Amino acid sequence: MTSSDQGEAQRRPSEAELRAHGWERRFIYDDPRLSEAVETYRELGFEVRLLPVAPDDAECTECMLQEPDRYRVIYTRKR
């Protein structure tokens, strides 16, 4: 799986902080679709940032709570 870029610090930025820096939340995925989506966004000229899923990130969280390291939230912004 692709990990968070730029040596992500321990604290996850808030949605407001991410938006303030130009990041747009796209969706939650796991591999293989996660890697495919990251590659596609980069080919389209976007910066990609992956963050761990928080329990309040999705309506259905059962599988995400059982395997939290498997899923990532994809954020993008134009370069």
N, C-alpha and C positions, 0 to 999 in steps of 0.2 A: 504494500500500500504506500501511497505517497504521503509523506509526513508534512507537518506544518512547516511553512517556509520561514526564513529569516530568524531561525533560532527562537521560536516563540517562547516568550517568558511564561512563568508559572501561572500568572493571573490572566484569565481570558478577558479580552476587551469587551465592553458592553456594545450592544447594537448601535447605540447613539455614537459611541466613540468610533466605531467602524464606519458608519455613515459619514461622520464628520471628516474622515480621511478619504472619502470617495469610494469606499467598498460597498458593493451591492450583494446582498445575500441571494444566492441562487437556489440551492436545495441541499438535501442530505442524501448521501450515497455511501455505498461500500464498493469494494472491488468485485468484479472488474469494471463496472460502469464508472466508478470514481476516477480511476486512471484514464479511462477513455475521455471523460468529460474534461478533466484537467488538460489533457493533450489538445483537445479541440479548442477550448478557450484560449490556450496559449497560441495556437495556430491562427486564431482570429485576432490576435494582438492584445489580449487581456493579460494583466497580472493576475495570478491566482493565489489565494490564501486559503488554507485548510485549517479548520479549528475543530476540536473535539465537540461532540454533541452534548448539550446540557439536557437534563431531564425535561425541561420546559420548552425544548426546541421543536417538538413535534407532538401531534395528537396521539399517535400510537407509539409508545416508548418501550413496551415490554422487551422486544428483542434488543433495543439499544441499551437498556439497563443491564441485560444479561451479558452483552458483549460490547462494552463502551469503547474499546480501542478499535473496533472494526469499522465504525461509521465516522464520517467527517461532514461538517457543514462547508459547502463551497461558497466562497466569496470571490468576486472579481471586481476589477476596475480597469479602465483604459490606461494604457501606458502613456 
